[in-house]
Amino acid sequence: MTSTASTAPTRRLTVAQALVRFLAAQYTERDGQRQRLINATWGIFGHGNVAGIGQALLENQHVMPYLQGRNEQAMVHAAVGYARQSNRLRAHAVTTSIGPGATNLVTGAALATVNRLPVLLLPGDTFATRVADPVLQQLEVPYAGDISVNDVLRPVSRYFDRVTRPEALIPAALQAMRVLADPVDTGAVTLALPQDVQAEAFDWPEEFFTERVWQVRRPAPEPGALAEAFHAIRAARRPLIIAGGGVHHSEAEEALKALVDATGIPVASTQAGKGSLRHDHPADLGGVGHTGTEIADDLARTADLIIGVGTRYTDFTTASGTLFAEPDVRFLNLNIAAFDSHKLGALPLVADARMGLEALTEVLRGHRVDETYEAEYRTGKARWERTVDAVYAAEDDSVRPTQTQVLGALDSAVGDQDVVINAAGSLPGDLHKLWRARSPRQYHLEYGYSCMGYEIPAGIGVRLAAPDTPVWSLVGDGTYLMMPTEIVTAVQEGINVNIVLIQNHGYASIGNLAEETGAERFGTAYRYRAEDGTYTGDPLPVDLAANAASLGMAVIRADTVAELRAALAEARASNRPTCVYVETDTRPTAPAPQAWWDVPVAQTATRPAALKAREEYDRHVASRRRHI
């Protein structure tokens, strides 16, 4: 047998150059709409990537835009914000050096994977040839020579590969794109790139750089499963839809509205699903679960059929297994992921959210819930709206606002298409109960990982995905101190993000939780030590507004409700990144939780607060159910 050399055309490039050119040619397509998959690469350079990916980005700026970040975790957050605003059809890549640059990616990667949002991570790695071993920042593992710090990204990545030879890039890159574009598998994808391999030249087949389109599938429900769903809904007296993030990712909001308009089935939403219906739709009951509204949680307790659409059923949604209390309650889960569709012993309807909702609307033609049920939830919705009006309002505009009054002022300032971003602290609970979402993408809460520091970089990502959309990043002082660094990026790039910076001198959310669970707000206040050694002295003299100004933002200080309203209007009209700084009256004004959340309390203790908290804990635990 004789062999002949291939005559297929090739292109001689380094591995890094080839990867950048490959990424520039990848597209997604759904419903006939084609979009580029990787639209930019964030990067901070060090000895693990500066001469490889860094040089390749410099050489290919005409096909791959570069974005300069200040913190590796924050770069991932910005990429995640971009992907979410893009309904997971577009993404960013993030490159770092080896060592601390790579390990700084872990939190962002976990956030992306938990929330099932695509981001491509390209950390540098140690030498594949091991000619310089150990290199600067290398972790040596005595029992294994092939481990590097990048291996910590394996459990938080949906796909991981280490490209130790040039030709290995081709299958690795193709698998990476497959996962990023798959609505079931998507999340963080990591290609670890040894620094010597990045710079190595190879003759690449020209076909590797041709445009490739990844079809984002919309599977329809199986007829048998659809028939089961039809019978379950027809038999239900008190059905309740729980809308999750899958409604938004599938762009299924209109399909949900059509089903609700036709059947009268009410809708409660998770943090990720809020805005699936406009807040003023008669069947929109607002948030559900521990941070839900009174009417949504009341209906959840008495519902005989829960119809989950694109939800993961986290413990906040189920009130740690205590919310769905009807003895004969059943579950019907419409989800593109079989893993989620089978949760809580449900009838699984494995399908794209929009396709599934449209199919249900068709088979349920002519069916509608009883009019007394509609009247009940509409009355409850009206009652809750009065509650929102009351906590948003300020009797005296000349006083310091409470946190709920801050939300009320913001509600008056934003337009229908503005995006409000938050992730951690006490704000997610208040927002889930109270915010009146006016469009599908207005309510942007990262509550899968609830990661402090997400809001500011995510605001940049959202603004990059929707350049004409006003963006509001809501942060407390605790979150701000975690990660203000990307303010510099926003200023540098002229990305007009508005920050509402709320100063309440500590971790408000954890402080409340500590009080409820017998930990007596221990370690949650930002104060000097008192004579007894506790952090109960005067507030620390930090000036976060001055800090934001020092990083280049325009800063507007608001001391009263009236000044806050004026400041928000000024910020929205501004053409530069602007921070509205407000110190709040920390008295609790939001409605109390309408359902429980399981945070185990000390089973034995000497302090009265812990003993009392344990009694309350045992009472709630007794009502927990396992739905199988």
Phi, psi and omega per residue, in radians:
M1 nan 2.360 3.106
T2 -1.898 2.696 3.116
S3 -2.090 2.635 3.120
T4 -2.201 2.563 3.111
A5 -1.215 2.538 3.114
S6 -1.172 2.439 3.095
T7 -1.824 0.095 3.117
A8 -1.111 2.455 -3.101
P9 -1.133 2.512 3.131
T10 -2.275 2.918 3.101
R11 -2.365 2.209 -3.095
R12 -1.560 2.002 -3.122
L13 -2.510 2.820 2.976
T14 -1.259 2.906 3.101
V15 -1.057 -0.763 3.139
A16 -1.116 -0.753 3.127
Q17 -1.107 -0.710 -3.139
A18 -1.133 -0.716 -3.138
L19 -1.113 -0.754 3.141
V20 -1.105 -0.767 3.128
R21 -1.140 -0.672 3.091
F22 -1.085 -0.833 -3.114
L23 -1.054 -0.601 -3.117
A24 -1.195 -0.230 -3.070
A25 -1.891 0.232 -3.106
Q26 -1.758 2.396 -3.089
Y27 -2.338 2.673 2.917
T28 -1.899 2.730 3.067
E29 -2.521 2.250 3.034
R30 -2.495 2.340 -3.138
D31 0.989 0.581 3.110
G32 1.394 0.008 3.141
Q33 -1.749 2.107 -3.105
R34 -1.780 2.361 3.102
Q35 -2.419 2.583 3.091
R36 -1.192 2.392 -3.051
L37 -1.338 -0.968 -3.133
I38 -1.816 1.877 -2.984
N39 -1.701 -0.243 3.118
A40 -2.932 2.865 3.087
T41 -2.208 2.130 2.994
W42 -1.432 2.551 3.132
G43 -2.766 2.448 2.868
I44 -2.145 2.260 -2.940
F45 -1.834 2.509 3.041
G46 -2.594 -2.909 -3.015
H47 -1.205 -0.202 3.110
G48 -1.536 -0.195 -3.111
N49 -2.556 -0.141 -3.029
V50 -1.134 -0.698 -3.100
A51 -1.533 -0.140 3.123
G52 -1.832 -1.535 3.136
I53 -1.070 -0.679 3.130
G54 -1.028 -0.852 3.128
Q55 -1.113 -0.659 -3.133
A56 -1.171 -0.678 3.091
L57 -1.173 -0.687 3.080
L58 -1.038 -0.748 -3.086
E59 -1.297 -0.344 -3.034
N60 -2.162 0.569 -3.140
Q61 -1.057 -0.424 -3.110
H62 -1.263 -0.331 3.131
V63 -2.040 -0.323 -3.122
M64 -2.354 1.756 3.114
P65 -1.054 2.516 3.121
Y66 -1.955 2.420 3.102
L67 -2.154 2.267 -3.067
Q68 -1.636 2.087 3.111
G69 -1.810 3.045 3.130
R70 -2.013 -0.344 -3.113
N71 -2.519 2.329 -3.033
E72 -1.116 -0.745 3.096
Q73 -1.053 -0.748 -3.119
A74 -1.122 -0.595 3.097
M75 -1.081 -0.688 3.093
V76 -1.145 -0.726 3.110
H77 -1.037 -0.731 3.110
A78 -1.086 -0.728 3.124
A79 -1.125 -0.667 3.128
V80 -1.168 -0.752 3.078
G81 -1.016 -0.706 3.101
Y82 -1.087 -0.811 -3.094
A83 -1.142 -0.710 -3.135
R84 -1.150 -0.773 3.114
Q85 -1.094 -0.437 -3.122
S86 -1.630 0.230 -3.122
N87 0.949 0.602 3.069
R88 1.173 0.215 -3.138
L89 -1.608 -0.252 3.092
R90 -2.312 2.679 -3.089
A91 -2.597 2.994 3.022
H92 -2.108 2.747 2.972
A93 -1.794 2.760 3.136
V94 -2.382 2.169 3.131
T95 -2.056 2.492 3.136
T96 -2.437 2.945 3.017
S97 -1.371 -3.126 3.078
I98 -1.345 3.036 3.040
G99 1.305 -2.287 -3.055
P100 -1.109 -0.544 3.079
G101 -1.047 -0.710 -3.138
A102 -1.269 -0.784 -3.105
T103 -1.208 -0.397 3.045
N104 -1.139 -0.244 3.123
L105 -1.347 -0.309 -2.906
V106 -1.056 -0.823 -3.109
T107 -1.083 -0.777 3.110
G108 -1.110 -0.676 3.121
A109 -1.118 -0.753 3.101
A110 -1.061 -0.749 3.120
L111 -1.030 -0.797 -3.127
A112 -1.094 -0.777 -3.078
T113 -1.248 -0.718 3.091
V114 -1.033 -0.726 -3.120
N115 -1.526 -0.029 3.101
R116 0.990 0.926 3.126
L117 -2.141 2.372 -2.991
P118 -1.389 2.347 2.982
V119 -2.643 2.426 3.140
L120 -1.791 2.111 -3.124
L121 -1.835 2.281 -3.091
L122 -2.220 1.227 3.118
P123 -1.345 2.486 2.976
G124 -1.168 2.816 -3.112
D125 -2.461 2.983 -3.136
T126 -1.218 2.997 -3.054
F127 -1.075 2.260 3.039
A128 -1.179 -0.601 -3.117
T129 -1.387 -0.255 3.132
R130 1.019 0.500 3.120
V131 -1.293 -0.491 3.052
A132 -2.064 1.737 -2.956
D133 -2.561 2.054 0.080
P134 -1.517 2.548 3.078
V135 -1.540 2.934 3.074
L136 -0.921 2.274 3.097
Q137 1.327 0.133 3.135
Q138 -1.382 2.368 3.015
L139 -1.536 2.087 3.085
E140 -1.628 2.255 3.138
V141 -2.020 1.921 -3.013
P142 -1.024 -0.510 -3.047
Y143 -1.666 -0.052 -3.097
A144 -2.674 2.136 -3.117
G145 -1.476 -0.198 -3.047
D146 -1.810 0.239 3.132
I147 -1.735 2.406 2.983
S148 -2.314 3.053 -3.126
V149 -1.066 -0.384 3.132
N150 -1.102 -0.341 3.131
D151 -1.131 -0.303 3.071
V152 -1.203 -0.248 3.107
L153 -1.451 -0.205 -3.107
R154 -1.018 -0.920 -3.068
P155 -1.209 -0.275 3.134
V156 -1.846 0.174 3.118
S157 -1.957 2.510 3.048
R158 -1.410 -0.358 3.019
Y159 -2.625 2.395 -3.135
F160 -2.407 2.384 3.019
D161 -2.618 2.614 3.042
R162 -1.998 2.091 -3.030
V163 -1.573 1.645 -3.039
T164 -1.658 -0.116 3.042
R165 -2.443 2.605 -3.125
P166 -0.945 -0.829 -3.057
E167 -1.161 -0.327 3.103
A168 -1.249 -0.265 3.137
L169 -1.104 -0.620 -3.023
I170 -1.070 -0.988 3.107
P171 -1.148 -0.603 -3.129
A172 -1.133 -0.772 -3.128
A173 -1.146 -0.687 3.137
L174 -1.160 -0.732 3.096
Q175 -1.126 -0.670 3.122
A176 -1.053 -0.769 -3.136
M177 -1.180 -0.676 3.108
R178 -1.000 -0.811 -3.100
V179 -1.198 -0.767 -3.130
L180 -1.020 -0.641 -3.060
A181 -1.563 -0.092 -3.078
D182 -1.553 2.118 -3.081
P183 -1.164 -0.297 3.087
V184 -1.578 -0.784 -3.004
D185 -1.545 -0.189 -2.919
T186 -1.129 2.765 -3.111
G187 2.807 -2.624 3.081
A188 -1.310 2.346 3.068
V189 -2.128 2.246 -3.061
T190 -2.068 2.192 2.942
L191 -2.015 1.780 3.098
A192 -1.339 2.292 -2.971
L193 -2.150 1.743 3.058
P194 -0.927 2.427 -2.978
Q195 -1.176 -0.513 3.102
D196 -1.283 -0.610 3.128
V197 -1.201 -0.659 3.124
Q198 -0.932 -0.672 -3.040
A199 -1.591 -0.047 -3.069
E200 -1.392 2.380 -3.138
A201 -1.505 2.654 -3.115
F202 -2.719 2.644 3.085
D203 -1.573 1.793 -3.035
W204 -1.574 2.418 3.034
P205 -1.110 2.338 -3.101
E206 -0.995 -0.506 -3.127
E207 -1.057 -0.458 -3.134
F208 -1.081 -0.440 -3.045
F209 -1.812 0.065 3.093
T210 -1.291 2.696 -3.135
E211 -1.070 2.349 3.125
R212 -2.241 2.303 -3.087
V213 -1.919 2.184 3.120
W214 -1.768 1.967 -3.109
Q215 -1.302 2.176 3.083
V216 -1.564 1.906 -2.922
R217 -1.310 2.675 3.029
R218 -2.219 1.352 -3.125
P219 -1.164 2.421 3.085
A220 -1.537 2.745 3.130
P221 -1.217 2.587 3.061
E222 -1.172 2.475 -3.103
P223 -0.973 -0.741 -3.127
G224 -1.101 -0.762 3.123
A225 -1.156 -0.641 3.118
L226 -1.139 -0.677 3.112
A227 -1.120 -0.737 3.083
E228 -1.067 -0.727 3.131
A229 -1.104 -0.735 3.116
F230 -0.998 -0.848 -3.104
H231 -1.162 -0.642 3.135
A232 -1.130 -0.736 -3.124
I233 -1.239 -0.722 3.131
R234 -1.094 -0.555 -3.097
A235 -1.451 -0.257 -3.047
A236 -1.365 2.413 3.061
R237 -1.603 -0.580 -3.059
R238 -2.332 1.179 3.122
P239 -1.346 2.610 3.111
L240 -2.424 2.229 3.052
I241 -1.547 2.333 2.978
I242 -1.952 1.941 -3.090
A243 -1.572 2.171 3.110
G244 -1.910 -3.013 -3.085
G245 -1.084 -0.405 3.119
G246 -1.067 -0.456 3.074
V247 -1.075 -0.782 3.140
H248 -1.228 -0.805 -3.096
H249 -1.034 -0.584 3.139
S250 -1.504 -0.081 -3.029
E251 0.959 0.859 -3.039
A252 -1.813 0.273 -3.059
E253 -1.066 -0.758 -3.136
E254 -1.197 -0.618 3.097
A255 -1.151 -0.668 3.082
L256 -1.122 -0.782 3.137
K257 -1.054 -0.715 -3.137
A258 -1.108 -0.733 3.110
L259 -1.115 -0.774 -3.104
V260 -1.172 -0.741 3.124
D261 -1.066 -0.636 -3.082
A262 -1.366 -0.604 -2.995
T263 -1.891 -0.360 -3.080
G264 1.342 0.151 3.123
I265 -1.219 2.234 -3.118
P266 -1.332 2.811 -3.068
V267 -2.213 2.209 2.911
A268 -1.963 2.734 -3.002
S269 -2.258 2.598 2.961
T270 -1.367 3.088 3.062
Q271 -1.025 -0.761 -3.107
A272 -1.281 -0.394 -3.066
G273 -1.713 -0.106 -3.101
K274 -1.037 2.409 -3.049
G275 1.664 -0.020 3.086
S276 -1.064 -0.629 2.899
L277 -2.021 2.594 3.016
R278 -1.065 2.564 -3.041
H279 -1.038 -0.492 -3.082
D280 -1.628 0.135 3.012
H281 -1.185 2.395 -3.061
P282 -1.037 -0.421 -3.095
A283 -1.726 0.026 3.118
D284 -1.485 2.042 -3.085
L285 -1.749 -0.019 -3.138
G286 1.482 -2.752 -3.049
G287 -1.210 2.747 3.140
V288 -2.226 2.648 3.070
G289 1.780 -2.685 -3.068
H290 -1.022 -0.616 3.128
T291 -1.854 0.416 -3.069
G292 -1.495 3.101 3.101
T293 -1.462 2.836 -3.131
E294 -1.070 -0.794 -3.069
I295 -1.238 -0.658 3.119
A296 -1.114 -0.776 -3.118
D297 -1.242 -0.616 3.072
D298 -1.073 -0.767 3.133
L299 -1.201 -0.620 3.117
A300 -1.102 -0.630 -3.131
R301 -1.199 -0.495 -3.055
T302 -1.904 0.012 -3.117
A303 -1.202 2.453 3.054
D304 -1.736 -0.148 3.039
L305 -2.538 2.096 3.036
I306 -1.751 2.146 3.137
I307 -1.870 1.714 3.125
G308 -1.464 2.292 3.115
V309 -2.144 1.865 3.085
G310 1.130 0.638 -3.135
T311 -2.086 2.639 3.124
R312 -1.675 -0.121 -3.128
Y313 0.990 1.046 3.065
T314 -1.242 2.981 -3.102
D315 -1.141 -0.456 3.061
F316 -1.189 -0.606 -3.137
T317 -1.279 -0.723 -3.096
T318 -1.572 0.034 -3.015
A319 0.910 0.835 3.120
S320 0.917 0.701 3.060
G321 1.440 0.255 -3.112
T322 -1.956 -0.108 -2.955
L323 -1.427 -0.797 -3.013
F324 -1.488 1.514 -2.882
A325 -1.678 -0.228 3.132
E326 -1.019 2.203 -3.049
P327 -0.970 -0.611 -3.079
D328 -1.823 0.379 -3.101
V329 -1.066 2.460 3.072
R330 -2.154 2.856 -3.118
F331 -2.207 2.439 3.025
L332 -2.220 2.022 -3.047
N333 -1.981 2.000 3.007
L334 -1.632 1.981 -3.102
N335 -2.710 2.477 3.114
I336 -1.245 -0.348 3.119
A337 -1.738 2.109 3.130
A338 -1.034 -0.594 3.139
F339 -0.967 -0.766 -3.112
D340 -1.430 -0.536 -3.075
S341 -1.187 -0.383 -3.123
H342 -1.623 -0.022 -3.080
K343 -1.136 2.629 3.099
L344 1.090 0.476 3.112
G345 1.123 0.574 -2.986
A346 -1.369 2.814 2.812
L347 -1.258 2.044 -3.073
P348 -1.505 2.319 3.012
L349 -2.124 1.557 -3.025
V350 -1.458 1.902 -3.075
A351 -2.973 2.835 2.943
D352 -1.041 2.451 -3.055
A353 -1.017 -0.792 -3.102
R354 -1.163 -0.768 3.138
M355 -1.096 -0.732 -3.135
G356 -1.147 -0.739 3.135
L357 -1.150 -0.707 3.107
E358 -1.126 -0.686 3.122
A359 -1.162 -0.706 3.111
L360 -1.133 -0.713 3.116
T361 -1.041 -0.700 -3.122
E362 -1.180 -0.851 -3.068
V363 -1.274 -0.402 -3.136
L364 -1.610 0.213 -3.104
R365 -0.922 2.185 3.137
G366 1.645 -0.202 -3.134
H367 -1.599 2.447 3.103
R368 -2.624 2.558 3.119
V369 -1.166 2.830 -3.126
D370 -1.094 2.500 -3.069
E371 -1.147 -0.474 3.100
T372 -1.193 -0.568 3.086
Y373 -1.188 -0.751 3.078
E374 -1.056 -0.788 -3.132
A375 -1.088 -0.646 3.142
E376 -1.103 -0.863 -3.071
Y377 -1.311 -0.481 3.073
R378 -1.197 -0.667 3.077
T379 -1.128 -0.739 3.108
G380 -1.135 -0.661 3.100
K381 -1.114 -0.767 3.139
A382 -1.102 -0.665 3.123
R383 -1.124 -0.730 3.133
W384 -1.185 -0.624 3.112
E385 -1.068 -0.611 3.084
R386 -1.176 -0.625 3.065
T387 -1.090 -0.767 3.122
V388 -1.086 -0.796 3.115
D389 -0.973 -0.713 -3.066
A390 -1.185 -0.739 -3.091
V391 -1.410 -0.362 3.050
Y392 -1.316 -0.531 -2.990
A393 -1.344 2.664 3.059
A394 -2.184 2.135 3.131
E395 -1.206 -0.493 -3.102
D396 -2.300 1.949 -3.110
D397 -1.280 -0.118 -3.058
S398 -1.684 0.151 -3.109
V399 -1.937 2.926 3.105
R400 -1.143 2.341 -3.085
P401 -1.363 2.656 2.914
T402 -1.402 2.976 3.139
Q403 -1.129 -0.663 3.124
T404 -1.196 -0.538 3.072
Q405 -1.250 -0.522 2.998
V406 -1.053 -0.772 3.118
L407 -1.145 -0.651 3.087
G408 -1.097 -0.733 3.105
A409 -1.143 -0.706 3.121
L410 -1.156 -0.682 3.102
D411 -1.000 -0.637 3.132
S412 -1.325 -0.377 -3.042
A413 -1.585 -0.517 -2.992
V414 -1.424 2.731 2.980
G415 -1.642 3.024 -3.062
D416 -1.062 -0.557 -3.055
Q417 -1.703 -0.025 3.094
D418 -1.059 2.652 3.109
V419 -1.981 2.260 3.128
V420 -1.930 2.148 -3.013
I421 -2.027 2.364 3.050
N422 -2.747 2.881 -3.113
A423 -2.576 -0.575 -2.929
A424 -2.584 2.911 3.141
G425 1.608 -2.728 -3.136
S426 -1.461 -0.273 -3.109
L427 -1.104 -0.720 -3.119
P428 -0.977 -0.702 3.126
G429 -1.137 -0.784 3.127
D430 -1.126 -0.737 -3.128
L431 -1.138 -0.757 -3.106
H432 -1.081 -0.694 3.127
K433 -1.277 -0.680 -2.811
L434 -1.952 -0.501 -2.978
W435 -1.178 2.413 -3.139
R436 -1.793 1.616 -3.064
A437 -1.269 2.282 -3.020
R438 -1.900 -0.176 3.136
S439 -2.665 2.806 -3.013
P440 -1.019 -0.583 -3.055
R441 -1.842 0.142 -3.097
Q442 -1.198 -0.646 -3.037
Y443 -1.686 1.831 -3.060
H444 -2.052 1.538 3.138
L445 -1.928 2.128 3.030
E446 -1.593 1.649 -3.092
Y447 -2.104 0.124 3.004
G448 -1.230 -0.714 3.125
Y449 -1.960 -0.267 3.136
S450 0.756 1.100 -2.947
C451 -1.702 2.014 3.039
M452 -1.052 2.397 -3.117
G453 1.701 -0.091 -3.091
Y454 -1.268 -0.618 -2.811
E455 -1.102 -0.782 -3.059
I456 -1.213 -0.898 3.091
P457 -1.116 -0.623 3.099
A458 -1.085 -0.642 3.081
G459 -1.038 -0.664 3.077
I460 -1.115 -0.780 3.132
G461 -1.078 -0.746 3.122
V462 -1.098 -0.746 -3.115
R463 -1.163 -0.592 3.071
L464 -1.158 -0.627 3.137
A465 -1.334 -0.505 -3.103
A466 -2.381 1.371 -2.963
P467 -1.041 -0.429 -3.100
D468 -1.721 0.167 -3.075
T469 -1.729 2.123 3.041
P470 -1.084 2.358 -3.063
V471 -2.176 2.367 -3.130
W472 -2.159 2.010 3.055
S473 -1.707 2.008 -3.111
L474 -1.670 2.094 -3.102
V475 -2.375 2.467 2.961
G476 -1.533 3.033 -3.097
D477 -1.129 -0.631 3.120
G478 -1.102 -0.797 3.115
T479 -1.146 -0.726 -3.121
Y480 -1.030 -0.770 -3.116
L481 -1.160 -0.392 3.090
M482 -1.183 -0.728 -3.003
M483 -2.794 1.319 3.044
P484 -1.560 0.019 -2.910
T485 -1.052 -0.595 -3.037
E486 -1.326 -0.044 2.935
I487 -0.959 -0.706 3.140
V488 -1.062 -0.699 3.112
T489 -1.123 -0.785 3.133
A490 -1.044 -0.737 3.124
V491 -1.162 -0.778 -3.117
Q492 -1.046 -0.763 -3.057
E493 -1.570 -0.051 -3.101
G494 1.147 0.600 -3.135
I495 -1.571 1.966 -2.945
N496 -1.429 1.437 3.081
V497 -1.797 2.370 3.060
N498 -1.720 2.299 3.066
I499 -1.941 2.251 2.967
V500 -1.810 1.868 -3.035
L501 -1.769 1.950 -3.062
I502 -1.774 2.088 -3.124
Q503 -1.718 1.991 3.059
N504 -2.285 0.265 2.963
H505 1.081 0.774 3.033
G506 2.604 -2.991 3.130
Y507 -1.538 1.621 -3.038
A508 -1.137 -0.787 -3.083
S509 -1.131 -0.876 -3.130
I510 -1.187 -0.546 3.045
G511 -1.054 -0.792 3.102
N512 -1.103 -0.749 3.141
L513 -1.112 -0.726 3.118
A514 -1.077 -0.667 3.126
E515 -1.158 -0.696 -3.110
E516 -1.233 -0.467 -3.036
T517 -1.853 0.250 3.044
G518 1.494 0.141 3.127
A519 -1.631 -0.001 2.922
E520 0.963 0.712 3.090
R521 1.036 0.435 -3.093
F522 -1.081 2.232 3.039
G523 1.195 0.426 -3.083
T524 -2.016 -0.109 -3.121
A525 -1.743 2.490 3.042
Y526 -1.629 1.446 -3.073
R527 -2.465 2.839 3.001
Y528 -1.154 2.775 3.008
R529 -1.240 2.454 3.012
A530 -1.515 3.092 -3.109
E531 -1.060 -0.496 -3.140
D532 -1.462 0.087 3.099
G533 1.567 -0.116 3.140
T534 -1.512 2.805 3.125
Y535 -1.495 1.143 -3.111
T536 -2.191 0.276 3.110
G537 -1.394 -2.745 -3.129
D538 -1.186 2.674 3.052
P539 -1.033 2.576 3.115
L540 -1.146 2.535 -3.064
P541 -1.488 0.708 3.120
V542 -1.352 2.603 3.110
D543 -2.182 1.571 -3.075
L544 -1.217 -0.489 3.074
A545 -1.121 -0.748 3.098
A546 -1.128 -0.610 3.093
N547 -1.107 -0.821 3.126
A548 -1.062 -0.687 3.108
A549 -1.143 -0.653 -3.135
S550 -1.161 -0.391 3.105
L551 -1.560 -0.014 3.004
G552 1.949 -0.006 -3.127
M553 -1.407 2.653 2.852
A554 -1.321 2.342 -3.064
V555 -2.165 2.304 3.070
I556 -2.106 2.096 3.111
R557 -1.588 2.360 3.121
A558 -2.210 2.097 -3.100
D559 -1.751 -0.316 -3.090
T560 -2.309 2.980 3.105
V561 -1.045 -0.780 -3.128
A562 -1.102 -0.767 3.125
E563 -1.144 -0.594 3.114
L564 -1.119 -0.795 3.126
R565 -1.033 -0.766 3.130
A566 -1.145 -0.689 -3.125
A567 -1.139 -0.725 3.131
L568 -1.121 -0.717 3.099
A569 -1.113 -0.708 3.120
E570 -1.152 -0.715 3.138
A571 -1.121 -0.720 -3.126
R572 -1.137 -0.535 -3.140
A573 -1.493 -0.163 -3.061
S574 -1.263 2.661 3.098
N575 -1.872 0.338 3.108
R576 -2.467 2.789 3.113
P577 -0.974 2.237 -2.993
T578 -2.321 2.414 3.107
C579 -1.983 2.196 2.994
V580 -1.751 2.017 -3.083
Y581 -1.817 2.215 -3.129
V582 -2.466 2.307 3.019
E583 -1.643 2.286 -2.998
T584 -1.799 2.729 2.903
D585 -1.320 2.053 -2.974
T586 -1.487 0.123 3.053
R587 -1.053 2.376 3.114
P588 -1.196 2.176 3.130
T589 -2.187 -0.184 3.112
A590 -1.292 2.641 3.060
P591 -1.004 2.526 3.132
A592 -1.118 2.743 3.082
P593 -0.948 2.404 -3.112
Q594 -1.634 -0.066 3.123
A595 -2.672 2.880 -3.011
W596 -1.464 2.854 2.974
W597 -2.476 2.287 -3.032
D598 -1.452 1.867 2.926
V599 -2.169 1.809 -3.006
P600 -0.959 2.418 -3.098
V601 -1.863 2.572 -3.121
A602 -0.861 2.220 -3.102
Q603 -1.327 -0.395 3.038
T604 -2.443 2.440 -3.088
A605 -2.849 2.916 3.092
T606 -1.900 -0.347 -3.084
R607 -1.439 2.371 -3.082
P608 -1.001 -0.643 -3.103
A609 -1.082 -0.720 3.138
A610 -1.207 -0.677 3.121
L611 -1.104 -0.754 3.117
K612 -1.150 -0.731 3.132
A613 -1.096 -0.620 3.136
R614 -1.181 -0.641 3.079
E615 -1.047 -0.780 3.120
E616 -1.136 -0.702 3.132
Y617 -1.062 -0.824 -3.119
D618 -1.077 -0.603 3.119
R619 -1.115 -0.742 -3.128
H620 -1.262 -0.716 -3.112
V621 -1.012 -0.579 -3.102
A622 -1.102 -0.361 -3.107
S623 -1.673 0.041 -3.107
R624 -1.244 2.521 3.096
R625 -2.217 2.606 2.954
R626 -1.835 2.016 -3.135
H627 -1.551 1.874 -3.108
I628 -2.168 nan nan
